[in-house]
Amino acid sequence: MRRRRLVVTMLAALALPGAHPAPGRAQPRAESPAAAPAPAATSTGSVILPRAALPPSRPVRPLSVDEAVTLALEQNLDLRVERINPLIQDTAVAEARSVYAPTLSTTVTGDNRDSPAGNIFAGGDVVTDRFLQDSVEMVQQVPWRGGQYTARWNGQRSSTTSIFTSFNPRLSSNLSLNYTQPLLRNFGIDGPRQRIAVTRANRDLSDIDLRRTVVSTERTVRNAYWQLVFARSFLEVQRQSLALAEESLRNNRTRVEVGTMAPIDIVEAEAEVARNSETVIRAEADVERAEDRLRTLIFDPDTPGFWSMSLQPSDRPVLLAREIDVDAAVRNALLNRTDLDTLDKNLEVTDTNIRYERNQRLPDVNLQIDYGLTGLGGERLVRTGGFPGRVVGQEQKSFGSVLGDIFANEFPNWTVGVTVSYPLGTSAADANLERFRLERSRSEASRRSLELRIATEVRDAARSVRTNLQRVEATRASRELAERRLEAEQRKFEVGLSTNFLVFQAQRDLATARNTEQQAILDYIRSLVDFDAVQEIPLGGVAP
């Protein structure tokens, strides 16, 4: 019963560190806020960590761990950068598909040519020819089986001074269609289809990278959040140790005043207060450092009060034993790990390259079909008599009639042909095919090795969860024993059976035990975060 009263007295002293100022140089810190009680474990397994008091001049932002993750997914700068990459890959896919866009071109040509008469039938010493021609051409590589077509139309008006012509001026029009179809090489796959397949795979890789960044950011934010919780808890433990040292210093001064202790014994108590004050200062810096780490992860730098606000974690770790199914976790990791997905996408790209290079080894056999239509008109000269005849009249045939002949398919002509070419000796496709086959064999071996590493990582993460939970239980018992030891040393000191050194040593051991317990709690929470994350992404070393 007396021991319980003593513990209550100690806690009350911790809660009011400045209620009894002592004379002399070593005054309690006036700016130190009220200290919170030590961490306590409830019957449900929840560990309630004390909250560090905040300077009243700074705005306080309460923050839960889920809210921190949500803010990070919305405002994290690295995620913003990563979200742009899929959009960039979309443009690469569009560029690769642009090869199938038709190309339309038109040409207008005017020609005026004077040439000397080369024969007696020219009709004069100088022959003047005038031409005006307009042509329109459309070329498109079709997205099926590597084919390509060309459609060309031209219209021409010409006049001449030569007497050997039936139409003067002459109107003509031609329509020609050409289609080239590969039958072996470039039939199953060609260069454009290879590039489109590769760019689509790269687009999928950018999605995988984005998912990896999202999971990694969530893991980093959760760990940074709990690191801030631990930093505040560590600060409170140091403040509690400082409060104990200050209480011992006040008690020793009282004993010196009543003559039961030598004045020299106060020096050791003052040194202990100074040491704990330095530890509190460092712990306060660690809290600010942890706050800065978290704020840079979850807030946009343009947020008002980005650097001035103080983050107040509202969640506390709950130590409940969690069911860990290692086999199910390994199976889930082999289905969802981003590094496996990346390797599979690279294998897909290699398979596409193998298909292309294997196809390029085939003979180049192309089927070509040409079809043309012709129309002719203008001012026709009607002749009588012998050669060359005498012009006795004219007949007009308009350009519309010329086009009518084309659309009516009056004068068709067509050609069908097959061209075959084949390289003699070893081609570049043979060398490339062998290289891609070797790369695929290497990737398959890498995948088996990666699966083994993934299983090992998942099992190690599960082991860390179990180990850290056992550490929490062990460190909790150690902290309780340290509290009992300090209580015993203080009781012995009151009756003269102990010394300042032993009391201060017990205080330090209690602070160490409390910090060790909080570190074990933090490690347990972080191991749970890592266990969930390792089933989707490689951890890449120690968590930040």
SEDOKE-570502 format. One record per residue (C-alpha): x, y, z. Coordinates in nm, 2 decimals. Example, Ala and Ser with C-alpha at 12.3 -4.5 7.8 and 13.67 -1.06 7.14 Angstrom:
BEGIN
+--------+--------+--------+
:     px :     py :     pz :
+--------+--------+--------+
:   1.23 :  -0.45 :   0.78 :
:   1.37 :  -0.11 :   0.71 :
+--------+--------+--------+
***
This chain:
BEGIN
+--------+--------+--------+
:     px :     py :     pz :
+--------+--------+--------+
:   0.00 :   0.00 :   0.00 :
:   0.28 :   0.23 :   0.09 :
:   0.45 :   0.15 :  -0.25 :
:   0.13 :   0.24 :  -0.44 :
:   0.12 :   0.58 :  -0.25 :
:   0.48 :   0.64 :  -0.35 :
:   0.41 :   0.58 :  -0.72 :
:   0.11 :   0.81 :  -0.70 :
:   0.33 :   1.08 :  -0.54 :
:   0.59 :   1.03 :  -0.82 :
:   0.33 :   1.07 :  -1.09 :
:   0.19 :   1.38 :  -0.93 :
:   0.53 :   1.53 :  -0.91 :
:   0.58 :   1.45 :  -1.28 :
:   0.25 :   1.63 :  -1.36 :
:   0.35 :   1.95 :  -1.17 :
:   0.73 :   1.99 :  -1.24 :
:   0.72 :   2.37 :  -1.17 :
:   0.48 :   2.37 :  -0.87 :
:   0.76 :   2.39 :  -0.61 :
:   1.05 :   2.60 :  -0.74 :
:   1.37 :   2.54 :  -0.54 :
:   1.62 :   2.81 :  -0.46 :
:   1.96 :   2.82 :  -0.62 :
:   2.09 :   2.80 :  -0.98 :
:   1.91 :   2.49 :  -1.11 :
:   1.56 :   2.62 :  -1.15 :
:   1.30 :   2.40 :  -1.33 :
:   1.24 :   2.49 :  -1.69 :
:   0.96 :   2.75 :  -1.69 :
:   0.88 :   2.68 :  -2.05 :
:   0.84 :   2.31 :  -2.01 :
:   0.48 :   2.21 :  -2.06 :
:   0.30 :   1.97 :  -1.83 :
:   0.44 :   1.62 :  -1.86 :
:   0.20 :   1.33 :  -1.95 :
:   0.19 :   1.00 :  -1.76 :
:   0.40 :   0.71 :  -1.87 :
:   0.27 :   0.47 :  -2.14 :
:   0.03 :   0.22 :  -2.00 :
:  -0.11 :  -0.10 :  -2.15 :
:  -0.48 :  -0.16 :  -2.11 :
:  -0.65 :  -0.49 :  -2.07 :
:  -0.75 :  -0.49 :  -2.44 :
:  -0.39 :  -0.46 :  -2.56 :
:  -0.40 :  -0.10 :  -2.66 :
:  -0.09 :   0.10 :  -2.58 :
:  -0.17 :   0.46 :  -2.51 :
:   0.13 :   0.68 :  -2.58 :
:   0.15 :   1.03 :  -2.42 :
:   0.11 :   1.33 :  -2.64 :
:   0.38 :   1.59 :  -2.64 :
:   0.27 :   1.94 :  -2.56 :
:   0.31 :   2.19 :  -2.84 :
:   0.42 :   2.55 :  -2.84 :
:   0.11 :   2.77 :  -2.82 :
:   0.24 :   3.00 :  -3.09 :
:   0.22 :   2.74 :  -3.37 :
:  -0.11 :   2.63 :  -3.53 :
:  -0.19 :   2.27 :  -3.46 :
:  -0.31 :   2.03 :  -3.73 :
:  -0.46 :   1.71 :  -3.59 :
:  -0.39 :   1.42 :  -3.82 :
:  -0.48 :   1.05 :  -3.84 :
:  -0.27 :   0.80 :  -4.02 :
:  -0.54 :   0.73 :  -4.28 :
:  -0.58 :   1.11 :  -4.34 :
:  -0.20 :   1.14 :  -4.39 :
:  -0.21 :   0.87 :  -4.65 :
:  -0.50 :   1.03 :  -4.83 :
:  -0.33 :   1.37 :  -4.83 :
:  -0.01 :   1.21 :  -4.97 :
:  -0.19 :   1.04 :  -5.25 :
:  -0.34 :   1.38 :  -5.35 :
:  -0.05 :   1.62 :  -5.29 :
:   0.28 :   1.42 :  -5.29 :
:   0.51 :   1.58 :  -5.55 :
:   0.68 :   1.25 :  -5.64 :
:   0.34 :   1.10 :  -5.71 :
:   0.25 :   1.40 :  -5.93 :
:   0.56 :   1.34 :  -6.14 :
:   0.49 :   0.97 :  -6.17 :
:   0.13 :   1.03 :  -6.28 :
:   0.26 :   1.22 :  -6.58 :
:   0.45 :   0.92 :  -6.72 :
:   0.15 :   0.72 :  -6.83 :
:   0.03 :   1.03 :  -7.02 :
:   0.37 :   1.06 :  -7.19 :
:   0.34 :   0.69 :  -7.29 :
:   0.00 :   0.76 :  -7.43 :
:   0.15 :   1.01 :  -7.67 :
:   0.42 :   0.75 :  -7.77 :
:   0.14 :   0.50 :  -7.85 :
:  -0.04 :   0.76 :  -8.05 :
:   0.28 :   0.84 :  -8.24 :
:   0.34 :   0.47 :  -8.32 :
:  -0.02 :   0.44 :  -8.45 :
:   0.02 :   0.75 :  -8.66 :
:   0.19 :   0.54 :  -8.93 :
:  -0.15 :   0.42 :  -9.03 :
:  -0.28 :   0.77 :  -9.09 :
:  -0.34 :   0.83 :  -9.47 :
:  -0.12 :   1.09 :  -9.65 :
:  -0.30 :   1.32 :  -9.89 :
:  -0.09 :   1.52 : -10.14 :
:  -0.18 :   1.74 : -10.44 :
:   0.04 :   1.88 : -10.71 :
:  -0.05 :   2.15 : -10.97 :
:   0.19 :   2.18 : -11.27 :
:   0.20 :   2.43 : -11.55 :
:   0.44 :   2.38 : -11.85 :
:   0.50 :   2.60 : -12.15 :
:   0.75 :   2.45 : -12.39 :
:   0.87 :   2.58 : -12.73 :
:   1.08 :   2.34 : -12.93 :
:   1.22 :   2.34 : -13.28 :
:   1.05 :   2.13 : -13.54 :
:   1.22 :   1.80 : -13.56 :
:   1.04 :   1.67 : -13.87 :
:   0.85 :   1.78 : -14.17 :
:   0.52 :   1.69 : -14.01 :
:   0.56 :   1.94 : -13.72 :
:   0.35 :   2.20 : -13.89 :
:   0.60 :   2.48 : -13.86 :
:   0.95 :   2.58 : -13.76 :
:   0.86 :   2.60 : -13.39 :
:   0.63 :   2.37 : -13.20 :
:   0.46 :   2.52 : -12.89 :
:   0.32 :   2.29 : -12.62 :
:   0.13 :   2.41 : -12.32 :
:   0.03 :   2.19 : -12.03 :
:  -0.17 :   2.24 : -11.71 :
:  -0.20 :   1.94 : -11.48 :
:  -0.35 :   1.88 : -11.14 :
:  -0.29 :   1.55 : -10.95 :
:  -0.42 :   1.42 : -10.61 :
:  -0.26 :   1.12 : -10.44 :
:  -0.35 :   0.93 : -10.12 :
:  -0.12 :   0.67 :  -9.96 :
:  -0.20 :   0.47 :  -9.65 :
:  -0.05 :   0.17 :  -9.48 :
:  -0.34 :  -0.03 :  -9.36 :
:  -0.33 :  -0.18 :  -9.00 :
:  -0.40 :  -0.53 :  -9.12 :
:  -0.14 :  -0.78 :  -9.25 :
:   0.11 :  -0.51 :  -9.36 :
:  -0.08 :  -0.40 :  -9.67 :
:  -0.05 :  -0.06 :  -9.84 :
:  -0.26 :   0.12 : -10.10 :
:  -0.21 :   0.42 : -10.33 :
:  -0.49 :   0.60 : -10.50 :
:  -0.39 :   0.87 : -10.76 :
:  -0.60 :   1.09 : -10.98 :
:  -0.48 :   1.35 : -11.23 :
:  -0.64 :   1.58 : -11.48 :
:  -0.46 :   1.76 : -11.76 :
:  -0.53 :   2.02 : -12.02 :
:  -0.28 :   2.05 : -12.31 :
:  -0.25 :   2.24 : -12.64 :
:   0.00 :   2.23 : -12.92 :
:   0.08 :   2.39 : -13.25 :
:   0.16 :   2.05 : -13.40 :
:  -0.09 :   1.95 : -13.67 :
:  -0.06 :   1.58 : -13.57 :
:  -0.31 :   1.57 : -13.29 :
:  -0.67 :   1.46 : -13.27 :
:  -0.76 :   1.69 : -12.98 :
:  -0.65 :   2.05 : -12.94 :
:  -0.68 :   2.15 : -12.67 :
:  -0.68 :   1.81 : -12.51 :
:  -0.85 :   1.72 : -12.18 :
:  -0.75 :   1.40 : -12.01 :
:  -0.80 :   1.23 : -11.67 :
:  -0.66 :   0.92 : -11.51 :
:  -0.75 :   0.73 : -11.20 :
:  -0.51 :   0.46 : -11.07 :
:  -0.53 :   0.23 : -10.77 :
:  -0.25 :   0.02 : -10.64 :
:  -0.25 :  -0.23 : -10.35 :
:   0.06 :  -0.42 : -10.22 :
:   0.01 :  -0.71 :  -9.99 :
:   0.30 :  -0.90 :  -9.82 :
:   0.24 :  -1.27 :  -9.84 :
:   0.53 :  -1.40 :  -9.61 :
:   0.76 :  -1.14 :  -9.46 :
:   0.57 :  -0.86 :  -9.29 :
:   0.24 :  -1.06 :  -9.31 :
:   0.21 :  -1.18 :  -8.95 :
:   0.40 :  -0.88 :  -8.80 :
:   0.58 :  -0.59 :  -8.95 :
:   0.78 :  -0.29 :  -8.82 :
:   0.48 :  -0.06 :  -8.73 :
:   0.30 :  -0.34 :  -8.55 :
:   0.61 :  -0.43 :  -8.36 :
:   0.66 :  -0.06 :  -8.25 :
:   0.29 :  -0.03 :  -8.14 :
:   0.32 :  -0.35 :  -7.94 :
:   0.64 :  -0.23 :  -7.77 :
:   0.49 :   0.12 :  -7.69 :
:   0.18 :  -0.04 :  -7.55 :
:   0.39 :  -0.26 :  -7.32 :
:   0.58 :   0.05 :  -7.21 :
:   0.25 :   0.22 :  -7.14 :
:   0.16 :  -0.08 :  -6.91 :
:   0.51 :  -0.05 :  -6.75 :
:   0.44 :   0.31 :  -6.66 :
:   0.11 :   0.20 :  -6.49 :
:   0.31 :  -0.06 :  -6.30 :
:   0.56 :   0.21 :  -6.19 :
:   0.28 :   0.43 :  -6.08 :
:   0.13 :   0.15 :  -5.87 :
:   0.47 :   0.08 :  -5.72 :
:   0.51 :   0.45 :  -5.63 :
:   0.16 :   0.47 :  -5.48 :
:   0.23 :   0.17 :  -5.25 :
:   0.58 :   0.29 :  -5.17 :
:   0.45 :   0.64 :  -5.08 :
:   0.18 :   0.49 :  -4.86 :
:   0.43 :   0.28 :  -4.68 :
:   0.67 :   0.57 :  -4.64 :
:   0.39 :   0.80 :  -4.51 :
:   0.27 :   0.54 :  -4.25 :
:   0.62 :   0.48 :  -4.13 :
:   0.69 :   0.86 :  -4.11 :
:   0.37 :   0.90 :  -3.91 :
:   0.45 :   0.64 :  -3.66 :
:   0.81 :   0.77 :  -3.64 :
:   0.66 :   1.11 :  -3.54 :
:   0.45 :   0.93 :  -3.28 :
:   0.76 :   0.76 :  -3.14 :
:   0.96 :   1.09 :  -3.14 :
:   0.69 :   1.26 :  -2.93 :
:   0.68 :   0.96 :  -2.70 :
:   1.06 :   0.97 :  -2.67 :
:   1.04 :   1.34 :  -2.59 :
:   0.79 :   1.27 :  -2.31 :
:   1.00 :   1.00 :  -2.16 :
:   1.30 :   1.24 :  -2.16 :
:   1.08 :   1.51 :  -2.00 :
:   0.97 :   1.26 :  -1.74 :
:   1.33 :   1.18 :  -1.66 :
:   1.41 :   1.55 :  -1.64 :
:   1.11 :   1.59 :  -1.40 :
:   1.24 :   1.31 :  -1.18 :
:   1.59 :   1.46 :  -1.17 :
:   1.45 :   1.80 :  -1.08 :
:   1.24 :   1.65 :  -0.81 :
:   1.55 :   1.47 :  -0.67 :
:   1.74 :   1.80 :  -0.68 :
:   1.46 :   1.98 :  -0.49 :
:   1.45 :   1.70 :  -0.23 :
:   1.83 :   1.71 :  -0.19 :
:   1.83 :   2.08 :  -0.14 :
:   1.56 :   2.04 :   0.13 :
:   1.78 :   1.78 :   0.30 :
:   2.08 :   2.02 :   0.28 :
:   1.87 :   2.29 :   0.44 :
:   1.77 :   2.07 :   0.73 :
:   2.13 :   1.94 :   0.77 :
:   2.07 :   1.57 :   0.67 :
:   2.28 :   1.59 :   0.35 :
:   2.61 :   1.74 :   0.27 :
:   2.60 :   2.03 :   0.02 :
:   2.84 :   1.85 :  -0.21 :
:   2.58 :   1.59 :  -0.28 :
:   2.37 :   1.85 :  -0.47 :
:   2.63 :   1.87 :  -0.75 :
:   2.55 :   1.52 :  -0.87 :
:   2.18 :   1.60 :  -0.88 :
:   2.25 :   1.92 :  -1.07 :
:   2.46 :   1.73 :  -1.32 :
:   2.18 :   1.49 :  -1.37 :
:   1.94 :   1.77 :  -1.44 :
:   2.18 :   1.92 :  -1.69 :
:   2.23 :   1.59 :  -1.87 :
:   1.85 :   1.53 :  -1.89 :
:   1.79 :   1.89 :  -2.01 :
:   2.04 :   1.83 :  -2.30 :
:   1.85 :   1.51 :  -2.38 :
:   1.52 :   1.69 :  -2.39 :
:   1.66 :   1.95 :  -2.63 :
:   1.78 :   1.68 :  -2.87 :
:   1.44 :   1.50 :  -2.84 :
:   1.26 :   1.82 :  -2.93 :
:   1.48 :   1.86 :  -3.24 :
:   1.40 :   1.50 :  -3.33 :
:   1.02 :   1.58 :  -3.31 :
:   1.06 :   1.88 :  -3.54 :
:   1.27 :   1.67 :  -3.78 :
:   1.00 :   1.40 :  -3.79 :
:   0.73 :   1.66 :  -3.84 :
:   0.93 :   1.80 :  -4.14 :
:   0.97 :   1.45 :  -4.28 :
:   0.60 :   1.39 :  -4.26 :
:   0.49 :   1.73 :  -4.39 :
:   0.70 :   1.71 :  -4.70 :
:   0.54 :   1.37 :  -4.78 :
:   0.18 :   1.47 :  -4.74 :
:   0.14 :   1.84 :  -4.81 :
:   0.19 :   2.06 :  -5.12 :
:   0.46 :   2.32 :  -5.04 :
:   0.22 :   2.59 :  -5.15 :
:  -0.02 :   2.49 :  -4.87 :
:  -0.07 :   2.79 :  -4.63 :
:   0.13 :   2.75 :  -4.32 :
:   0.33 :   2.46 :  -4.47 :
:   0.63 :   2.51 :  -4.24 :
:   0.46 :   2.68 :  -3.95 :
:   0.19 :   2.43 :  -3.86 :
:   0.26 :   2.16 :  -3.60 :
:   0.13 :   1.81 :  -3.68 :
:  -0.05 :   1.64 :  -3.39 :
:  -0.09 :   1.26 :  -3.45 :
:  -0.43 :   1.15 :  -3.33 :
:  -0.39 :   0.78 :  -3.38 :
:  -0.20 :   0.55 :  -3.14 :
:  -0.06 :   0.21 :  -3.21 :
:  -0.28 :  -0.08 :  -3.11 :
:  -0.10 :  -0.40 :  -3.01 :
:  -0.33 :  -0.68 :  -3.11 :
:  -0.19 :  -1.01 :  -3.23 :
:  -0.26 :  -1.04 :  -3.60 :
:  -0.30 :  -1.36 :  -3.78 :
:  -0.01 :  -1.41 :  -4.02 :
:  -0.07 :  -1.66 :  -4.30 :
:   0.28 :  -1.68 :  -4.46 :
:   0.17 :  -1.92 :  -4.74 :
:  -0.12 :  -1.70 :  -4.85 :
:   0.10 :  -1.40 :  -4.83 :
:   0.36 :  -1.56 :  -5.06 :
:   0.09 :  -1.66 :  -5.31 :
:  -0.05 :  -1.31 :  -5.30 :
:   0.30 :  -1.16 :  -5.36 :
:   0.36 :  -1.38 :  -5.66 :
:   0.04 :  -1.25 :  -5.81 :
:   0.07 :  -0.88 :  -5.73 :
:   0.44 :  -0.79 :  -5.70 :
:   0.52 :  -0.50 :  -5.93 :
:   0.87 :  -0.63 :  -6.00 :
:   0.73 :  -0.95 :  -6.13 :
:   0.48 :  -0.76 :  -6.34 :
:   0.76 :  -0.55 :  -6.48 :
:   0.97 :  -0.86 :  -6.56 :
:   0.66 :  -1.02 :  -6.73 :
:   0.61 :  -0.71 :  -6.94 :
:   0.97 :  -0.71 :  -7.05 :
:   0.93 :  -1.08 :  -7.14 :
:   0.62 :  -0.98 :  -7.35 :
:   0.84 :  -0.72 :  -7.53 :
:   1.10 :  -0.98 :  -7.60 :
:   0.84 :  -1.22 :  -7.74 :
:   0.72 :  -0.95 :  -7.97 :
:   1.08 :  -0.89 :  -8.09 :
:   1.13 :  -1.26 :  -8.14 :
:   0.81 :  -1.28 :  -8.35 :
:   0.92 :  -0.99 :  -8.56 :
:   1.28 :  -1.11 :  -8.62 :
:   1.15 :  -1.46 :  -8.70 :
:   0.92 :  -1.31 :  -8.96 :
:   1.19 :  -1.10 :  -9.11 :
:   1.38 :  -1.42 :  -9.20 :
:   1.11 :  -1.52 :  -9.44 :
:   1.13 :  -1.45 :  -9.82 :
:   0.99 :  -1.11 :  -9.91 :
:   0.70 :  -1.20 : -10.13 :
:   0.46 :  -0.92 : -10.23 :
:   0.14 :  -0.93 : -10.43 :
:   0.08 :  -0.62 : -10.63 :
:  -0.25 :  -0.52 : -10.79 :
:  -0.28 :  -0.22 : -11.02 :
:  -0.61 :  -0.09 : -11.17 :
:  -0.65 :   0.22 : -11.38 :
:  -0.91 :   0.41 : -11.57 :
:  -0.86 :   0.67 : -11.84 :
:  -1.08 :   0.94 : -12.00 :
:  -1.00 :   1.16 : -12.29 :
:  -1.18 :   1.47 : -12.43 :
:  -1.14 :   1.83 : -12.54 :
:  -1.18 :   1.99 : -12.88 :
:  -1.16 :   1.71 : -13.14 :
:  -1.05 :   1.80 : -13.49 :
:  -1.26 :   1.63 : -13.77 :
:  -1.05 :   1.56 : -14.08 :
:  -1.13 :   1.44 : -14.43 :
:  -0.91 :   1.32 : -14.72 :
:  -0.58 :   1.15 : -14.70 :
:  -0.31 :   1.18 : -14.44 :
:  -0.29 :   1.40 : -14.25 :
:  -0.63 :   1.51 : -14.39 :
:  -0.80 :   1.85 : -14.39 :
:  -0.98 :   1.98 : -14.08 :
:  -1.34 :   2.02 : -14.18 :
:  -1.49 :   2.06 : -13.83 :
:  -1.47 :   2.04 : -13.46 :
:  -1.63 :   1.83 : -13.19 :
:  -1.64 :   1.93 : -12.83 :
:  -1.61 :   1.68 : -12.54 :
:  -1.62 :   1.85 : -12.20 :
:  -1.42 :   1.76 : -11.90 :
:  -1.73 :   1.64 : -11.73 :
:  -1.77 :   1.38 : -12.01 :
:  -1.41 :   1.28 : -11.95 :
:  -1.48 :   1.22 : -11.58 :
:  -1.80 :   1.04 : -11.68 :
:  -1.59 :   0.79 : -11.88 :
:  -1.38 :   0.72 : -11.57 :
:  -1.68 :   0.67 : -11.34 :
:  -1.85 :   0.45 : -11.60 :
:  -1.54 :   0.23 : -11.61 :
:  -1.52 :   0.28 : -11.99 :
:  -1.15 :   0.22 : -12.04 :
:  -1.02 :   0.00 : -11.76 :
:  -0.67 :  -0.16 : -11.74 :
:  -0.52 :  -0.38 : -11.47 :
:  -0.21 :  -0.55 : -11.37 :
:  -0.13 :  -0.83 : -11.12 :
:   0.22 :  -0.93 : -11.03 :
:   0.42 :  -1.11 : -10.76 :
:   0.77 :  -1.00 : -10.66 :
:   1.01 :  -1.23 : -10.46 :
:   1.33 :  -1.14 : -10.29 :
:   1.55 :  -1.33 : -10.05 :
:   1.89 :  -1.24 :  -9.89 :
:   2.17 :  -1.49 :  -9.96 :
:   2.38 :  -1.58 :  -9.65 :
:   2.32 :  -1.48 :  -9.28 :
:   2.09 :  -1.18 :  -9.25 :
:   2.06 :  -0.93 :  -8.97 :
:   1.73 :  -1.09 :  -8.87 :
:   1.91 :  -1.42 :  -8.79 :
:   2.16 :  -1.25 :  -8.55 :
:   1.88 :  -1.04 :  -8.39 :
:   1.66 :  -1.35 :  -8.34 :
:   1.94 :  -1.54 :  -8.17 :
:   2.01 :  -1.24 :  -7.94 :
:   1.64 :  -1.20 :  -7.84 :
:   1.61 :  -1.58 :  -7.77 :
:   1.91 :  -1.56 :  -7.54 :
:   1.76 :  -1.25 :  -7.36 :
:   1.44 :  -1.45 :  -7.31 :
:   1.62 :  -1.74 :  -7.16 :
:   1.80 :  -1.50 :  -6.92 :
:   1.47 :  -1.33 :  -6.83 :
:   1.31 :  -1.67 :  -6.75 :
:   1.60 :  -1.76 :  -6.52 :
:   1.57 :  -1.42 :  -6.36 :
:   1.20 :  -1.47 :  -6.30 :
:   1.26 :  -1.79 :  -6.12 :
:   1.53 :  -1.63 :  -5.91 :
:   1.30 :  -1.33 :  -5.84 :
:   1.02 :  -1.56 :  -5.72 :
:   1.25 :  -1.72 :  -5.47 :
:   1.36 :  -1.38 :  -5.34 :
:   1.00 :  -1.27 :  -5.31 :
:   0.91 :  -1.57 :  -5.11 :
:   1.21 :  -1.51 :  -4.88 :
:   1.12 :  -1.14 :  -4.84 :
:   0.76 :  -1.22 :  -4.75 :
:   0.87 :  -1.49 :  -4.50 :
:   1.12 :  -1.25 :  -4.34 :
:   0.86 :  -0.98 :  -4.31 :
:   0.62 :  -1.22 :  -4.14 :
:   0.90 :  -1.32 :  -3.91 :
:   0.97 :  -0.96 :  -3.82 :
:   0.60 :  -0.92 :  -3.72 :
:   0.62 :  -1.21 :  -3.48 :
:   0.96 :  -1.11 :  -3.34 :
:   0.86 :  -0.75 :  -3.28 :
:   0.54 :  -0.85 :  -3.11 :
:   0.74 :  -1.07 :  -2.87 :
:   0.99 :  -0.78 :  -2.82 :
:   0.70 :  -0.56 :  -2.71 :
:   0.60 :  -0.80 :  -2.45 :
:   0.96 :  -0.85 :  -2.32 :
:   1.03 :  -0.47 :  -2.31 :
:   0.70 :  -0.41 :  -2.13 :
:   0.81 :  -0.65 :  -1.86 :
:   1.15 :  -0.48 :  -1.85 :
:   0.99 :  -0.14 :  -1.81 :
:   0.77 :  -0.25 :  -1.53 :
:   1.07 :  -0.40 :  -1.35 :
:   1.26 :  -0.07 :  -1.40 :
:   0.98 :   0.12 :  -1.24 :
:   0.98 :  -0.12 :  -0.94 :
:   1.35 :  -0.08 :  -0.91 :
:   1.33 :   0.30 :  -0.91 :
:   1.06 :   0.28 :  -0.65 :
:   1.28 :   0.05 :  -0.43 :
:   1.59 :   0.27 :  -0.47 :
:   1.39 :   0.58 :  -0.37 :
:   1.25 :   0.41 :  -0.06 :
:   1.60 :   0.29 :   0.04 :
:   1.74 :   0.64 :  -0.03 :
:   1.48 :   0.79 :   0.21 :
:   1.60 :   0.57 :   0.49 :
:   1.97 :   0.62 :   0.41 :
:   2.03 :   0.28 :   0.25 :
:   2.10 :   0.41 :  -0.10 :
:   2.29 :   0.69 :  -0.28 :
:   2.22 :   0.96 :  -0.53 :
:   2.42 :   0.76 :  -0.79 :
:   2.20 :   0.45 :  -0.75 :
:   1.88 :   0.66 :  -0.77 :
:   1.99 :   0.84 :  -1.08 :
:   2.11 :   0.51 :  -1.23 :
:   1.76 :   0.37 :  -1.17 :
:   1.61 :   0.67 :  -1.33 :
:   1.83 :   0.63 :  -1.64 :
:   1.75 :   0.26 :  -1.66 :
:   1.38 :   0.34 :  -1.64 :
:   1.41 :   0.60 :  -1.92 :
:   1.60 :   0.35 :  -2.13 :
:   1.34 :   0.08 :  -2.06 :
:   1.06 :   0.31 :  -2.16 :
:   1.24 :   0.41 :  -2.48 :
:   1.32 :   0.05 :  -2.56 :
:   0.95 :  -0.04 :  -2.52 :
:   0.84 :   0.25 :  -2.74 :
:   1.10 :   0.15 :  -3.01 :
:   0.97 :  -0.21 :  -3.00 :
:   0.61 :  -0.08 :  -3.04 :
:   0.72 :   0.13 :  -3.34 :
:   0.91 :  -0.16 :  -3.49 :
:   0.60 :  -0.38 :  -3.46 :
:   0.38 :  -0.13 :  -3.63 :
:   0.63 :  -0.07 :  -3.90 :
:   0.68 :  -0.45 :  -3.95 :
:   0.30 :  -0.47 :  -4.01 :
:   0.32 :  -0.19 :  -4.27 :
:   0.61 :  -0.37 :  -4.44 :
:   0.44 :  -0.70 :  -4.43 :
:   0.14 :  -0.55 :  -4.63 :
:   0.37 :  -0.36 :  -4.86 :
:   0.61 :  -0.65 :  -4.94 :
:   0.32 :  -0.84 :  -5.10 :
:   0.31 :  -0.56 :  -5.37 :
:   0.65 :  -0.39 :  -5.40 :
:   1.01 :  -0.47 :  -5.31 :
:   1.10 :  -0.30 :  -4.99 :
:   1.45 :  -0.21 :  -5.10 :
:   1.61 :  -0.22 :  -4.77 :
:   1.52 :  -0.06 :  -4.43 :
:   1.21 :   0.14 :  -4.42 :
:   1.26 :   0.52 :  -4.40 :
+--------+--------+--------+
***
